């Protein structure tokens, strides 16, 4: 796990960097794969801002928080990132459960023989029906980064048509318009 801390419009503070390293070290429990954590700390007039982007093997999470105290902003943004990573981990657990075969009790209830069940379980395709939500392209890109999905179908708020935003092989976002 690599933690990069950048200071904008403020002096480099080793104590603050150590604080960030200590606080974000606990994110390691959410993934065994290597993760990059980019933390940007900035100061504008009376506002202190902490911005975090976590990326790794299939993991993408981003959050931004402003507060009067910079350490409080760091703690608040850490809470947001933790919630996103927990949600991502639960989603992965849910996908692994969905990939299992049909439960024997449901087969007995429907009168299907076990031999037929084993043959048909390989042919079952899971279908998720999700109504596309109207949103702008920027909102869809943010949603895709937060959820960590490979693609997202949405209704473009400007054109009122279905668009698909997806992660390209080079790590950039692509947009499909009809």
N, C-alpha and C positions, 0 to 999 in steps of 0.2 A: 504494500500500500504506500503510495507516494502522496504527500501533502505539500502543495505549493501555495505559499502565502504571498500575495502581492499587496503593496501599500500604495494607495493613490491619494494625492493631495495631503499627505501626512508623512512625518518622519518614520523611518524604519524603527520598530520597537521590538527588541529581542524578547522581552518579557511577554509581550502580546503574542508573538510568534510561538513561544513555548506554550502559552495558554491555548492557542488554537490547536497545536500538535497534541496536547494532552486531551482536549475535549473531543477531537475528531478521531482519535485512536480507537475509540470504542465502536466505530462504524465497521471495523474489521470483521466483527462477528456476523455481519449480514452477507458476506460473500467470501468464499475460499479463493476465488480468482483475484488476480491483481486489480486494484482500483486506483484511479487517479482522482485526487480531490483538489480542486482549484478553488482557493478562497481569496476573494478580493475584498480588502478592507479600505473604505474610503471615508473622507470627511468633507462635507460641504456645509459651510457656515455652522449651524447648530445641529445638523443632522449627521449621525454616524450610520454608515451603511455596511452591512456584511452580505456578500453575495457568494454563493457556493454552487459549484457544478461538480457532480460526481459522475464519473464514467468508468466503465470497465467492461468485462466480458458480458455483454447483453444488458448491462445496467446503465441507466441514464436517469439522473435526478438533478433538479435545479431548484434553487430557492433564493429569495432576496428578502432582507429584513432591515428596517430602519428603526433606530432608537436613539434616545439622548445619550445613553451610555453604550460604548462600543462592546464591552464584554456582555452586556445584556442582549445586544443585537446578535452577537455570536451564539449565545445560548438559544435564542429564539429561532435562529436560522437552523441550528443543529436539530432542534425539535422537529422542524418542518421536514428536514432531510431524513431524519429517522422514521417519521411517519410514512414517507414515500418509499423508503427501503423496506419497511415492514410490509406495506401493501404489495410491493413487488414480490417479496418472498412468499407471501400468502398466495399471490396469483400463480406463482410457479408451482406451489404445492397443489393448488386446485387443478392446474393443467395435468400434473402427473396422475391425479386421481381420475380425471376424465378419460385418460388414455387406457384405463383398465377395461376388462371385458364386462359383459352384462352379468349382474349378480344371479346366482343360482335360484334364489327364492323368486325373483321376477320371472325366470324362465319356467319354473314349475307352475306359477300362477297363470301364465298364458298358454300352458300346454305344449311347450316346445321341448323336444327331446334334447338331451345333452349333446348328442352327436351333431344335430342341426345347429345347436347353439355355438359350438366351437367352429363350425364352418362359416356361419353368418357373422360371428363377431369380427372376423377379419375384414368383412365388407362394409361394416357400419361406418358411416361418415358423420362426424359431429357437426351440427349446424347451429350456429349462433345467429339469432335474428336481433339486430340492434337497429332501432330507428335512428337515421342520421340526424344529428343535432345541427341547427343553423349556427355557424360561427365564421369568423374571418379566418383567412389563411394563417395569420400570425397566431391566433388562438389555437388553431389546429396544430401548428408546429409546437407550441408550448405544451399542449395536451399530449402529443406524441412523445415529447422528451420526458414528461413527468411519468407517463404510464410505462414507458419502456417497450411498447409494442412495436412490431415491425412496420405496420401500416395503420392508417386510420381513414375510414370513409366518413365524410361529413357533407352537410349541405352548405354550400358557399353562401354566406349572408348577402353578398353583393349581387351575385348572378342567380341565386336560388336554384342552382343545379348541383348535382352530386359530384364531388371531387374526391380524389384519393391522394393522401400525402404519405410518403414512404421513405424509409432509409435506403439510400443507394449503397452500393458496395464500397464506394470511396468515402463513406461516412457523412456525406452531405444529404440534405433532404431533397426529394423529388416530388413533383406535383403532377397528377394526371387530371386533365380537364376534358370533358366531353366535347 
